[in-house]
Amino acid sequence: MEYRDDARIDTAEVRRGGGSGRRGGGRMAIGGGVGGVVVLVLVLLFGNNLGINLEDVMGTGDTGQDPGNGQSEISCTGLKGSDLEANPECRWDAYASAIQGYWSTAVDGFEPAPMQIFSGQISTACGTGSSEMGPFYCPGDATVYVDTQFTEKLLTQLGATGGDAAEAYVVAHEFGHHISNLTGQMEKSRAGGNDTGPKSNQVRLELQADCYAGVFFANTVKDANSPIQKVTRDDLARVADAASAVGDDHIQEQGGGRVVPESWTHGSSEMRQRWVTKGFDSGDPNACDTFSAKDL
């Protein structure tokens, strides 16, 4: 993935360090591209057999915040695409800048979502977020939360080839949830409860976020102000590879269990790749109506 040298990286909505989310109960965070699948889904599926306490991962545990890793000391203010080679940690700001830049022109009444970069655990309006969840979106405070270092490791652990394009896909997926939230589709999908299965509303919501991620990739390269200038065939392969790595069936296989479609909350590897591709090929957010689709 190539960056546009003269494009300004908008860091206004990117936060680093301890975070500013509200503590306490609320709407559950929407698990996204990586860790939300690996930990949260496995806990829900296998419970104590994995020896994982859901409260430690997300919810009611009385845990502190750990800004860690010097994240709060990093400043990407005033940088351009040409500065990313010397400031690689600021690539996350470039992803967020490009993603929000596109959606601000594609959605009427768009409201930007902060991206909180943290390490360890953090307080959110959806409860206590943990790095082990991977990136997630909290509708309660309309914020995308990312532990960047842990996300890099998770992509590797899941067998994805990684790279900037794969990381950008993970972030774009979480911002896709923000779009579903703004348009009211998220609230409608939750009205029927937390159902599971390959055609459940949970799966449809996740696939919509995948599709929105594909739409973003198709359009950002056309924007002269986007930090992302070019997405190559290899980049697209990495995006598809990352989408496959976070499929429910792949996660269940890696967990040592059998594939149980009735328990799916995010969709199979094939489904996730299909909707990312559909979004990219169409370049149209209207093509992402997963809730009306009969064939997912």
Backbone torsions as a table, in degrees:
resi	resn	phi	psi	omega
1	MET	NA	129.1	-176.3
2	GLU	-106.0	143.5	-178.2
3	TYR	-102.5	150.8	179.3
4	ARG	-84.7	115.6	-171.2
5	ASP	-55.4	-41.3	-172.9
6	ASP	-95.0	5.6	-178.4
7	ALA	-80.6	131.5	178.5
8	ARG	-77.1	137.3	177.4
9	ILE	-94.3	113.1	-177.8
10	ASP	-80.8	113.0	-177.3
11	THR	-105.8	11.6	-173.5
12	ALA	-60.1	-33.9	-175.5
13	GLU	-103.5	10.0	179.5
14	VAL	-102.8	125.6	-178.8
15	ARG	-118.2	149.7	176.8
16	ARG	-131.4	148.2	175.3
17	GLY	109.6	-140.7	-171.2
18	GLY	-71.8	-18.2	176.9
19	GLY	90.0	172.3	-177.4
20	SER	-137.5	13.6	-179.9
21	GLY	-67.6	154.7	178.8
22	ARG	-80.3	141.1	-178.4
23	ARG	-86.9	146.6	170.9
24	GLY	125.4	-174.5	-177.6
25	GLY	-69.5	167.7	-179.6
26	GLY	163.2	-162.9	-179.5
27	ARG	-71.8	139.4	-177.9
28	MET	-66.3	142.6	177.6
29	ALA	-63.6	149.2	178.5
30	ILE	-91.2	106.8	179.1
31	GLY	-64.3	138.7	-169.8
32	GLY	-119.0	-120.4	-167.2
33	GLY	-66.1	-37.8	-168.9
34	VAL	-130.4	-88.6	-169.6
35	GLY	-63.0	-30.5	177.1
36	GLY	-56.8	-32.0	176.8
37	VAL	-78.5	-48.0	-172.4
38	VAL	-60.5	-48.6	-174.1
39	VAL	-93.7	-55.0	-173.2
40	LEU	-61.7	-46.1	-179.3
41	VAL	-66.1	-41.8	179.8
42	LEU	-63.9	-36.6	177.4
43	VAL	-64.6	-45.0	-178.9
44	LEU	-65.0	-33.4	-177.6
45	LEU	-80.2	-44.3	-169.6
46	PHE	-115.2	-10.4	173.9
47	GLY	52.4	-130.2	-173.2
48	ASN	-67.4	-14.3	178.3
49	ASN	-62.3	-22.7	178.2
50	LEU	-95.4	-7.9	180.0
51	GLY	70.1	27.6	-178.5
52	ILE	-111.3	134.4	178.0
53	ASN	-96.8	116.8	-177.7
54	LEU	-59.4	-33.7	-179.7
55	GLU	-65.3	-28.5	178.1
56	ASP	-75.3	-25.1	-177.5
57	VAL	-86.5	-44.1	-177.2
58	MET	-160.0	116.4	171.8
59	GLY	144.1	-110.7	-162.3
60	THR	-101.6	-4.5	-179.2
61	GLY	-60.9	140.9	-179.3
62	ASP	-87.0	84.6	-174.8
63	THR	-119.4	150.9	-179.8
64	GLY	-88.0	-178.6	179.8
65	GLN	-107.1	145.2	-179.3
66	ASP	-131.8	96.2	-179.3
67	PRO	-59.0	-42.2	169.0
68	GLY	52.3	165.3	169.4
69	ASN	55.6	16.9	178.3
70	GLY	67.5	16.1	-176.1
71	GLN	-59.8	-39.7	-176.5
72	SER	-68.1	-15.2	-177.8
73	GLU	-91.9	-9.6	-179.0
74	ILE	-79.7	133.4	176.7
75	SER	-126.7	125.2	179.4
76	CYS	-112.2	8.6	-178.0
77	THR	-61.1	132.5	175.9
78	GLY	82.5	1.9	-177.7
79	LEU	-82.5	157.7	174.9
80	LYS	-120.9	174.8	-179.3
81	GLY	-56.5	-33.9	-179.2
82	SER	-68.6	-13.8	-178.1
83	ASP	-91.5	-5.9	-172.4
84	LEU	-70.6	-29.8	179.6
85	GLU	-62.7	-38.1	179.6
86	ALA	-84.9	-16.4	-179.2
87	ASN	-131.3	66.5	-172.2
88	PRO	-60.9	-29.0	-179.8
89	GLU	-65.0	-22.4	-179.1
90	CYS	-77.7	-1.7	176.5
91	ARG	-61.9	-30.1	178.6
92	TRP	-65.3	-36.5	175.3
93	ASP	-65.8	-36.6	178.6
94	ALA	-64.7	-41.1	177.8
95	TYR	-58.8	-51.7	-177.0
96	ALA	-62.7	-39.8	179.7
97	SER	-62.5	-45.8	-179.8
98	ALA	-66.2	-43.4	-177.2
99	ILE	-64.3	-48.8	-178.4
100	GLN	-70.9	-30.3	176.3
101	GLY	-61.6	-41.2	178.5
102	TYR	-68.3	-51.3	-173.6
103	TRP	-66.6	-24.5	178.2
104	SER	-65.7	-22.3	178.5
105	THR	-98.8	-12.7	-173.6
106	ALA	-102.6	-18.3	-175.9
107	VAL	-122.2	121.6	177.1
108	ASP	-64.2	135.3	179.8
109	GLY	71.0	24.9	-178.9
110	PHE	-58.3	136.5	173.8
111	GLU	-120.9	125.4	-178.2
112	PRO	-64.4	150.1	177.0
113	ALA	-110.5	128.6	175.4
114	PRO	-63.6	147.7	170.2
115	MET	-112.7	115.9	-178.6
116	GLN	-97.6	116.4	175.8
117	ILE	-95.4	125.8	-175.1
118	PHE	-144.4	177.9	174.8
119	SER	-143.0	141.0	179.5
120	GLY	87.2	-109.0	179.9
121	GLN	-133.1	154.8	-177.0
122	ILE	-150.3	146.5	179.3
123	SER	-84.1	131.5	179.0
124	THR	-134.6	171.8	176.5
125	ALA	-69.8	-11.7	179.1
126	CYS	-101.2	7.1	-176.9
127	GLY	114.6	-163.5	-179.6
128	THR	-86.9	118.7	178.3
129	GLY	-89.7	145.4	-178.9
130	SER	-122.7	147.6	177.2
131	SER	-55.4	-36.0	-175.9
132	GLU	-64.9	-13.2	175.0
133	MET	-76.1	-17.9	-171.6
134	GLY	74.6	-170.6	179.3
135	PRO	-61.4	142.6	177.0
136	PHE	-151.3	160.6	178.1
137	TYR	-115.2	130.5	178.0
138	CYS	-106.7	111.5	179.6
139	PRO	-67.9	-23.0	-178.7
140	GLY	-63.2	-36.2	176.4
141	ASP	-119.7	9.7	176.5
142	ALA	50.0	50.7	-176.7
143	THR	-129.9	141.1	173.6
144	VAL	-94.8	128.2	-178.7
145	TYR	-112.8	130.2	-177.3
146	VAL	-140.1	124.8	164.8
147	ASP	-94.0	102.4	-170.2
148	THR	-64.4	-41.7	-178.1
149	GLN	-68.7	-39.5	179.7
150	PHE	-69.4	-34.8	178.7
151	THR	-63.0	-41.7	177.3
152	GLU	-58.4	-43.8	-179.3
153	LYS	-66.1	-41.2	-177.9
154	LEU	-63.9	-40.9	178.5
155	LEU	-58.3	-40.7	178.5
156	THR	-66.8	-45.4	-178.9
157	GLN	-61.6	-32.0	-179.1
158	LEU	-83.0	-2.8	177.0
159	GLY	89.3	10.5	178.0
160	ALA	-79.0	150.6	-179.8
161	THR	-74.3	-18.5	174.1
162	GLY	73.9	-154.8	-176.5
163	GLY	98.0	171.4	-176.0
164	ASP	-60.1	-40.3	-177.7
165	ALA	-64.1	-39.4	178.5
166	ALA	-66.0	-41.0	177.7
167	GLU	-63.9	-43.9	-179.7
168	ALA	-62.6	-35.8	176.6
169	TYR	-62.3	-44.2	-179.9
170	VAL	-59.7	-45.0	179.9
171	VAL	-68.3	-42.1	179.9
172	ALA	-62.8	-34.3	176.8
173	HIS	-61.8	-45.3	-179.3
174	GLU	-65.5	-39.8	175.4
175	PHE	-68.3	-25.1	173.3
176	GLY	-60.9	-37.5	175.7
177	HIS	-62.9	-35.4	178.3
178	HIS	-63.8	-39.4	177.9
179	ILE	-64.5	-42.6	177.3
180	SER	-61.8	-34.1	178.2
181	ASN	-68.8	-45.8	-178.6
182	LEU	-63.6	-36.7	-176.8
183	THR	-84.4	-5.3	179.3
184	GLY	86.9	-2.8	-178.2
185	GLN	-69.1	-32.2	179.0
186	MET	-65.7	-45.3	-179.5
187	GLU	-62.4	-41.7	178.4
188	LYS	-63.4	-38.9	-177.8
189	SER	-67.2	-27.7	-178.6
190	ARG	-85.7	-11.6	-175.4
191	ALA	-61.9	-30.9	-178.1
192	GLY	-87.7	5.9	-178.8
193	GLY	90.8	-179.9	-178.0
194	ASN	-89.7	68.8	178.1
195	ASP	-75.6	160.4	179.3
196	THR	-129.1	170.7	179.9
197	GLY	120.4	162.2	-173.8
198	PRO	-63.3	-18.3	178.3
199	LYS	-119.4	19.0	-178.2
200	SER	-73.5	162.8	177.4
201	ASN	-64.1	-33.3	177.1
202	GLN	-60.3	-46.6	179.2
203	VAL	-64.1	-42.5	-179.7
204	ARG	-61.5	-37.5	178.7
205	LEU	-66.1	-41.4	179.4
206	GLU	-67.8	-40.5	180.0
207	LEU	-68.3	-31.8	175.6
208	GLN	-64.0	-41.3	177.6
209	ALA	-63.7	-36.9	175.8
210	ASP	-63.1	-44.1	-179.6
211	CYS	-63.2	-43.2	178.2
212	TYR	-61.5	-35.8	176.8
213	ALA	-62.1	-43.3	177.3
214	GLY	-62.3	-41.7	177.4
215	VAL	-59.0	-43.0	178.7
216	PHE	-58.4	-49.1	-178.3
217	PHE	-59.3	-38.1	-178.5
218	ALA	-66.8	-31.5	-172.8
219	ASN	-99.3	-27.4	-173.5
220	THR	-64.7	-31.6	-179.0
221	VAL	-71.0	-14.9	179.2
222	LYS	-87.6	-9.8	-175.6
223	ASP	-93.6	116.6	-177.6
224	ALA	-65.7	-15.9	179.4
225	ASN	-97.6	-4.1	-178.6
226	SER	-75.8	137.8	175.4
227	PRO	-64.5	-20.2	-179.2
228	ILE	-95.0	117.0	-175.0
229	GLN	-97.6	-34.2	-174.0
230	LYS	-146.8	136.0	174.2
231	VAL	-119.0	112.9	-175.3
232	THR	-85.7	173.5	176.1
233	ARG	-61.6	-37.8	177.4
234	ASP	-63.8	-38.7	177.4
235	ASP	-61.7	-44.7	180.0
236	LEU	-63.5	-36.4	176.6
237	ALA	-63.8	-37.7	178.7
238	ARG	-68.9	-36.9	176.5
239	VAL	-64.0	-47.7	178.9
240	ALA	-62.8	-37.3	179.0
241	ASP	-64.8	-41.8	178.4
242	ALA	-66.0	-40.4	178.4
243	ALA	-62.0	-40.1	178.5
244	SER	-65.9	-39.7	-176.4
245	ALA	-63.9	-25.9	-177.5
246	VAL	-103.7	18.4	173.9
247	GLY	-70.9	146.3	-178.6
248	ASP	-58.2	-40.6	-178.2
249	ASP	-65.2	-39.9	179.2
250	HIS	-66.1	-41.4	179.4
251	ILE	-63.5	-42.9	179.6
252	GLN	-64.3	-39.6	177.8
253	GLU	-64.6	-40.8	179.1
254	GLN	-68.1	-27.5	178.5
255	GLY	-76.6	-1.6	177.7
256	GLY	84.3	5.9	-179.8
257	GLY	-104.2	-178.6	177.4
258	ARG	-88.2	160.8	179.4
259	VAL	-77.3	122.4	-178.0
260	VAL	-123.0	91.3	-177.4
261	PRO	-57.1	-31.6	-178.0
262	GLU	-63.8	-18.1	-178.3
263	SER	-99.2	-1.0	-174.7
264	TRP	-63.6	142.4	176.0
265	THR	-125.0	-11.2	-176.6
266	HIS	-125.6	-17.4	-178.9
267	GLY	103.0	158.1	-179.1
268	SER	-74.2	168.4	177.3
269	SER	-57.5	-43.9	-179.2
270	GLU	-63.8	-42.0	-179.9
271	MET	-63.8	-43.1	-177.7
272	ARG	-67.6	-41.2	176.1
273	GLN	-63.3	-41.1	-177.2
274	ARG	-60.5	-44.1	-175.3
275	TRP	-78.2	-31.4	171.6
276	VAL	-61.5	-44.9	-179.5
277	THR	-65.0	-40.8	179.3
278	LYS	-61.6	-42.0	178.3
279	GLY	-63.6	-41.9	-178.7
280	PHE	-69.3	-45.3	-177.3
281	ASP	-64.2	-37.5	-177.8
282	SER	-84.5	-36.8	-174.8
283	GLY	64.2	17.8	-173.3
284	ASP	-125.0	118.8	178.7
285	PRO	-58.1	-27.4	-179.9
286	ASN	-67.7	-16.2	178.1
287	ALA	-79.9	-2.1	-174.6
288	CYS	-101.1	26.0	178.5
289	ASP	-79.7	75.8	-179.3
290	THR	-68.9	-20.1	-176.7
291	PHE	-75.8	-19.8	176.6
292	SER	-99.8	-10.2	-175.9
293	ALA	-73.9	134.3	176.0
294	LYS	-84.8	-35.9	-178.9
295	ASP	-106.8	111.4	178.8
296	LEU	-95.7	NA	NA
